[in-house]
Amino acid sequence: MANHQEVSSFIWNVCDDVLRGLFKQHEYGDIILPFVVLRRLDCVLEPHKDKVFNLYNTYKDQITNIDPIIENAINLKFYNHSQYDLSRLTANSLKINFQNYLNGYSKNVFEIIDSFQLEKPVEKLIKNNRLYLLIAKFKEIDLHPEVVSNHVMGQIFEELLRKFSEMSNETSGEHYTPRDVVKLLVGLVFSENKEDLQGEGKIRSIFDPCCGTGGMLTVGKDWILENINPNIDIRLYGQELNPQTYSICKSDMLITGQNPDNIHLGSSLSEDKLQRNTFDYMISNPPYGVSWKSEQEFVETEAKNPQGRFVAGTPRSSDGALLFLQHMISKMEDRGSRIGIVLNGSPLFTGDAGSGESDIRKWIIENDWLETIIALPDQLFFNTGISTYIWIVTNQKKPHRKGKVQLINAAELHQTMKKSLGSKRKYITDAQREEILQTYLSFEENAYSRIFANSYFGYTKVTIEQPLVDENGLPVIDKKTKLPKVDGSLRDFERIPLATDIDAYFETEVKPHLPQAWMDRSKDKVGYEINFTKYFYQYKPLRTLQEITADLLKLEEESDGLLKMILEDEISK
């Protein structure tokens, strides 16, 4: 079985040998990625090539829909009826024969190839006598799933995408999530629900609204098969905005026996292709801090619909992460679903009471859907060094978790990589992943785990008014209302925890300092926020004078008497 470094290096060398000088570096992916897909498809179809060619030519004029006959004969959901594949093409009549080869694919594959938009790159390759050289290179590598597993193939695509993205100054790695993070995510989502996944005849679905190349979906499926139930029927669904990664995902679904029609192209926010679907499990890593302004009109219109996905609120247009979470919540099964989503820190605390972000948090927590949030180490991702968080959301909490939220601080559980990959300088080991998982499953408080009632995260934002006063310090009375005039510049706000009596708080915390102030309760707003730093803060006492002196003396030794010389010089002055 080949490893992804070997195959990635081979493919990368093809870029240097064939494409350099003819294409700009940022264009390499437009050519290489579809040819990787074509070669992998060829390797699967090669044993059946002659049989398919003969069957097609036997029945093509007799039967309108020949697909079932060929697919049943080869036990695959796709085929190519052309006499050519990459290994059978020659330099002679290459332009005509290559097009004949592409046209020979079944409709489901042709739609995938069409999304790659190969026409112009291939025309340029032919014009410069490079197409056959490229094909000849790909003939040398075997990408059959028995040689290059689906897991390894996913790593290869991700490695290539990362390099191509760096070349084009795009967000490196925006289409995929490091495997150490994915394995942790799927473990958290599925391990708490083992009984639902055990037994004979089970069918369960997994959905990713930002599925990229499909790596998160396939890792999720593999985790269930390897750790819970090897006989369960797991059906994968996804939607992806980027045509290139969508095509890769769809082709891999074909090859691995999944239904490629379950993968859709387009924005999950404004072009939901799975409107009537609900799912048992949902996992995703939506883009961080990406604007949704181009979809703002559609989203805000749907937010006004009481049955719409975004009825809880809309976040600021500069970051759509909480829109994806609402989208996933809208697809929960009545009998119970579990969601695992990777978010940056902003959805935890951005927005005051009454803002879209706060209202979304309020909606999720008051419905008792938020089960767990895990703080991850920084520098885990290829495209950013920021800290990230895994949210576990479910509408079917276990009895002992009802009404509570578990927070886990795993920020220090990591190893440093020997060589950085983009911004990724840290990774989570298998042992550390297991430690986080067991902390989650045990549902107990310790230095890394805190458990709070849902209401703990809520507060009432109360408006404190103060009167306008005259030169004698007395309130100025409005002649019409007979009430003290309000001095707007002195208006203040208090954020009072939900569990606290507001009137008692006002009497003890506000009134002694502002004796003439009052609360305008008509302006009360309830907000929710989650402040990880505050909950896991550990006081570190100041160092003693003796400790500081000892460190200075140690520095003195290391600096070969430099400190002594400086002090003596100062004394002599």
N, C-alpha and C positions, 0 to 999 in steps of 0.2 A: 504494500500500500504506500503510495507516494505521499510525501508531506508537502504542506503548502509553500514552504520556503523554496524547495527545489523547483516546483512548477511555476511559482511566481517569478523566480529568477530566469527560468527558461523563456517565459513569455516576455519578460522585460528586455531580455537580449534580442528578441525578435523586433521590438521597437527600434533598438539601436541599429540592427542589421538592415532593416527594410524601410523603415519610415523616416529615419533621420535625414534631414536635408530636403525631403519632399513635403512633409507636413510639419506644422508647428507643434511643439510639445503638447500644448493644451488640446490638440486635436487627436492625439494618439488614442485616447479612450473611445472615440467615435468609431474607430476601425477595429481595435484589438478586442474590445469586449464582445461585439457581435461575432467575431471569428472564434473566440473561445466558446461561445454558445453553440455555434455551428459545428465545431469539432466535437464537442461533447455529445451533441445529438447524433452526429455521424457514428461515433463509437458505439452508441447504443443500437443504432439501426444496422450497422455493418453486417452482422450475421444473417440478417433477413433481406439484404439488399436485392439479390436476384429473385427471391420468392415474391417480393412486393412488385418488382418490375413486371414479372410474368403475370401475376394476378391482375394487376392494373390493366395491362394490355389485353387480357382475356375478356374482362368484364366492362371496360370503360364505355363501350358502345351499346351495352345491353342493359345496364342498371344505372338509374339516375344517381342514387346515393351509394357509392362504392365503399365509403368509410367503414361501416360495420364489418364487411367481408374481410377487408385487409387487416383491420385492427384485431378481429377475433383470430385470424390466422397467425398473427405474430405476437398476440397477447400484449399489445401496447396500445396506447391511446393516440398515437401519432405515427406518421410514416412519410417516406419520400419515394414517389413512384418514378423519379428520373433515373436514368441509367448511370448518373454521375453522383459522386460525393466528393469531398475534398481530396481523398486519396486516389480517386479515379480520373480526376481532371488532369489534362495535359496542357502544354503551352499552345497546342494547335487549336484554332477556333475558340480560344478561351472566352472571349466576350460573350459569344452566343451560348456556349456550353455552361458557363457559370450562371447565366440567367435561367437557362433550362433547369439547372440544379436547384436554384432558389424556388422557381415556379413549381417544382415537383413536390414541395412539401404540402402536407395536409393543411386545411384552412386554419386550424388552431395554431400551427407553427408559423404559417405565413403571416398571420396577424402580429405575432411576436417579432418576426424579422422586419416587418414593415415599420414597426415602432422605432427601430434602430436608424431608419432613414439612411440606408447604405448607398443609395444611388450615386450621389456626387463623389464620396470618397472612392468608391470602386471605379468610377469613370476616370478619376485622376490616377489611380493605380494602374489601370490598363494603358492609359495614354503614355505613362512613363515606364512601362514594362516592369512593374513591380508586383502586379497581382499574383502571377504564378510563383514568384519568389516568396511571397507571403504564404501562399497555399502550401508550398513545398516545406516551409518551416513548420507549419502546423501539422503536416503529415507525420512529423517525427515524434509527436507526443500523444500518448494514450490517455484520454480523459474519461474512459469508461467508469461508471460508478463503482465497479469492482476494484478498480485501480486507484481512482480518486474519489473517496467517499463524498456523500452530500455535505457532511460537516466540513471536510477539508476544502471542497469546492467553494463553499461559502466563505471560508477564510481567504481563499485565493482571490475571489471577486472583491472582497473587502480591502485586501492589501492593494490590489490594482486601483480600485476606486480612490483610496487614500492618496496614492502617488499621483494619479491623474488630476485629482482635485488640487493638490499642492502646486502642480505645474500651472494650473489655470487660475491660481489665486482665489479659488472658491473656498467655501468653508470645508476644510479638510475633514473627511469622515462624517459629513452631515447625514449620510444615508445609512449608517449602521452603528451598532453599539458593540464595544469590546466584549469578547466572549466571557471574560470573568464576571462582568456586570450582568450579562444575560443569564448566566447560570445561577447567579444569586437571585435574580428577579424571578425566574421560573420556579426555583426551589421554594421561595416564599409564597408564590401564588398557589402552587399545587400541593405542597406538603401538608398544609392545614386541612385539605379536603380529600385525603386519601380514600376515605370510605366511598365517596362519590365516584371515584375513578376505578374502584376495584370491582371484580365480578365479571361474569360472562355476558356477552351480548351488549356491552355498553357502547354507546356512540356519544361522543362529546365534541364540541366545537371550540376552536381558538381563533380569535380575531385580532388583527393589528391594523389600525387605521393609518399608520405611517410605516408600511411594512418594508420599504427599501428593497433589498435583494432577497428578503424572506428569511434571513438568518435567525431572527428572534422566534419566528413561527416554528421553524424546523428544530431548533434547540429545545423549544417547549415540548414539542411532540416527542422527541427523543428522550427527554428527561422522564416523561410519564412512562414510556415504554420500558425504559431501563430501571426505573426506581419504584414503579407502582404496579403496572399491569401490561405485560407484553402482548396481550390479546385484545386490548381495547381499540376501537375504531376512532381515531382522532382525525377530524376534518378541519382543514386550515382555510381561513378566509383573510383577505387583506385588501387594502387600497393604497395606492402610491401615486404621488404627484409627478415624479420624475419619470419620463418615458423610458430612459435607459435602464434604470434600476427595476422599473416595473417589468420590462421585457426579460431581464435576468431572472427575476423572481418567478415569472410565469413559466419560463422554460424549465426551471428546476422543479417546479411543481409537476410538470408533464413527465419529466424523467423519473421522479420518485413515486409516481403513481397517484399523486394528489390530483384533484380536479382543477385544472388551470382556469376554468371559468369562474372560480371563486375569488380570483385575483382581479382587481379592477383598477383602471387608470383614472386619475382625476383627484381634485381636492376633496378630502373627507368633510371639510367644513361647508363648502358651497355646492358640492356635487356628490352628495352621499349616494353611492351606487348600491348601498345595502339598506335602504330605508326601512324595509319591512322585516329585517332580520334582527333576531336577538341571539346572544351567544352565551355559552357556559363560562368561558374564560376569555379575558382580553388582556393583552400585554402590549406595551408600546413605549417608545422613547421619542416623543414628538420634538421638533426643533425648538431650541431655546431662544428666547428673545427675538423671535421672527415676527415681523409685522403682518397683520391681517387686514391692512387698509384696503387692499385690492378687493377684498371680499366683505368689506364693512357694511355696505348697503344690504346685501343678502342676509348677513348674520343678524343685523339689528332688526330687520323686518321679521325674521323668524323669532327673535327674542320677544317680540310683541305678541306672538301667538301663544296662548295659554298651554297648548299642547306641543309647542316647539322644543327643540333640544336646549336652547339657550335661555329659557324662561327665568332661570335663577339669577341671571345677570351677565354682563359682558365686561371683560377686563379691558384695560387700556389697549389701544390699537397697536402698541409697539410689541406686545407679547401675547400670543394666542394659546399658550400652553393650557390654560384652564378651559378654553373652548374645546380642546381635544378631550379633556377629562369629562366634560359634560356630554360630549358626543358619545363617549364610551358608556357612561352611566345610562344614557337613553336606550342602550341596547342590552341592558341587563334582563335576564330571564326572571319571570315572576317567581319561579321555584328556587331561584338563587343563582347568582353569578359572582365571579371574583375578578377583580381588575388589579393589574400591577403596572404602574406607570412611573417613568423616570422624569423628574422635573428639577429645575434649578431652584434656588432659594426664594425667588420672587413670589411664587404662589403661596408661600407660608405666611407672609406678613405684609406684602404690598397692599396699599389701599386702606384708608381709615373706614370707620363705621359708615355704612351707607354707600360705599363704593362698590363697583361691580365685583372686584376680587373678594372683598369682605362678605358680600352677599352670597357669593358662590360657596365660600368656606362655611358660612352659616347654614346654607341649604344642605350641604353634604353632612356636616356634623350633627345638625338637629334631626336629620333623618336616620342617624346612627349608622351611616355607611362607612365612615372612616375608621379603619381597623388599626392600622400601623403606619408609621413613617420611620424610615431608616436613613440616618445621615451617613453618607458615603465619604470616603477620603476625597480630597481634591486631586487634580492631575490624573484622573482615571481615564479621561477621554482623549481621542486623537485631535480633536478640534478646539478644545478649551481646557483651561486649567481650573475652572470654577468648581466650587463644591456642588454636589448634586444629592438628590433625595429620592428614595423609592417610596411611593405611596401605595398601600394596599387598601383597596376599597371594595366593599361587598354589601349586598342587601340580604345576606344570610349569615350573620355573625353567630358563632358558637355561643351557647348560653353564658359561659363564664366571661365572654368578651362584651356582652351587650351593655350599652351605655358607657363604654370605656374606650380610650385610645391608648395604645402602647407606642412609646417613642424609644427608639434604639439609637444610641450614638456609636456608630461604627467608624467614625472619622479617622481613628488611629489604627485600624486594622488593615494593614497593607504592607507590601514589600516594595522596595525601590528597584526599578528595572535596571539592568546592566547598560542597556542602550535605549534612549528615548525614541518613541515613535510619534512624531509630531509633538503635541502637548502632553501625550501620555507618558508619565514618568513613574507611575505607580501601578500596581496590580494587586488583586485580592487572591491569595493562595487558596487551594482547596481546603486546607485546615481552617483558615480564617473564615471562609465561606460557611463551613460547617459550624463554626463557633457562633456566627451571626444567626444562622438558621435555628440552632438550639436555644439561643437567647430568646428568639421570637416564639418558638414553640412552647417553651417553659412558662411563658407569661408570668414572670416574676420580676420584682424590682431588684435592681442591684446598681452598681456604679455606671453601667452602660444601658440600663433599661429603666424607664419610668412609666407608670401607668396612672392616667388621670381620668376623671369623669368628663363626659362630653362638655358639660357646662363650664369646666375650668378654663376653656379657651375663649369663652364669651365675655363680653363686657357691655355695659350701657354707657354710651357717650352722652353725658348730661351737660346742658348749657347753663352756665352760671352767669347771671346778669347782675350788673351793679348800677346804682342810680347816678344820674348826673347830680352833682352837688353844687351849692352856692358857695360864696366866699366864707360862709360860716360853717361849711362842712355839712350842711343839711340838704336832704334830697330836694330836688326841684320837682314840683308837682305839676303835671299836665292839667290845664284848666278844663279840657273836655273830658278826659277819662278819669280825672281825679286820682291818677296813679303816678308814681314816681317816673320821671323821664329816664329812659335807659341810655347809658353812656356806652355806645357801641365799641369804642376803643378799649374799654375795660372788660368787654365780654371775654369770658374764659370757658374752658371745657374741662370736665373731669371724666376719666375713664374708670368706671366703677365695676369690679368683677360681678358677674351675674349672681354669684352666691352671697353677695353682700347686700344688706338692707340699705337702700339708697338714702332714705331719710336719716337713718342713724349715721351713715357715712358723712352726710352733709353737716350734721350737727357737730360731729367730733373733728372732722378734717378740714372743713371749709369755714364754717361760721366763726370759729375763734380768730381766724385771720382776716375775714371779710365780714364783719358784723352786719353790714347793711345789704349784703348780697342775698339773692334768692335763686331758686332753680326754675327755669322755664321748662316744665316737663312735657310740654306739647312738642318740643324739639328733640326729644329723646330718640336716639338711634342705637340699635343693637349691632355690635360688630364682633368678629371672630378673628383671631390671629394665633399663630403658633411660633413661639420664640425659643428655638432650640438652645441658643447660647445661654439664655436665662435659666432654663430648666436643668442644664448640665454644668452650670458654673460651679467651680470648686475654688474656694478661697485659698490663696497661697500667701502665707504670712511673710512679712518683710524680712529680709535677711538680717542677721545680727551683725553688730560691728565686728565681732571676732571673725565671722565668716568672710566678711569683706576684706579685713586685714590679711587673713590667710591667703586669699586670692591675690591680693596685691603683692605679698611677699613671694608667692609662686611666680608671678609675672616678673618680679625683680630678678629672680634666679634665671628665668628664661631670657631676659633681655641683657644678661651679662653685666649687671650693675648700672644700667642706664638710668633707672629710677633713682638710685642713690646719688648719681652724679647730678641729676636735675635738682634734687632736694638740697644737696650741698651748695650748688650754685645759687639757689634761691636764698639760702641762709647767709652766704657770703655777701649778698647784696644788702 
